[in-house]
Amino acid sequence: MSVIDVRHAAVAYAGRTVLRDVSLTVTDGQFVAILGANGSGKSTLIRTILGLVPLADGEIELFGTPRRRFRQWARIGYVPQRMGAGSGVPATVGEVVASGRLARRGIFRPARAVDRAAVRAALEDVGLLDRIADPVATLSGGQQQRTLIARALAGRPDLLVLDEPTAGVDVGSQEAFADALRRFAERGGTVLLVAHELGPLEPLIDKAVVVHDGRIAYEGQVPEPAGHHARPGHDHVHPHAAPEQAGICVAPTDRMSAN
């Protein structure tokens, strides 16, 4: 079954085209990575899929329903790039993760045993159960990102959409992300991941989609490093476009430097 179906999508900001004639299908149970350099349009693509950015042209379906009529948002868990809540929000880790249950139980209904169990299970999945009562502001950047993933997992979604969850976080958190997403995929979940670097997530990827200049330049297996990116010691990943036949180097197989 098709979970996401994008057909000939176009997006424009202030008269400038950001995405042009993009078509993409994500099927049930797939783990798909959208790769590309900064500014390539990859984050705009997932925000458009989620309805956060309007279409200028084309069509999008979610779980077989046109996006404009889609209402089952509890089936989708979204993890943005950064929490933006680590400095000053007076909430505990458990409270932030519990907010991921709202789409399931409703805003005005009190938390039930099933909600509390889902919160604890999600925190255990990302290795933060021992921090459940701690203020979010006391967490590291990587731990805050793990909290966001736990919040999405707590809603028990069918689809997880993640926008560069490992950007700028420590190796331990990257490995925790990979473990949590592996378990989610093993339970039958579908994952759409935007990434600039893959690191420990690479073995999980079923399909890589490289976005370049607002278009899909490549779709298939994760491309191998090319050119000077394949030399020993080159650790940084920047999958600019299609493989070498497109005339642009692609190197999304990362060893995760501390860049």
Summary of the structure (lengths in Angstrom):
residues: 259
radius of gyration: 18.3
end to end distance: 38.7
largest distance: 56.7
contacts: 847
relative contact order: 0.17
helix: 34%
strand: 25%
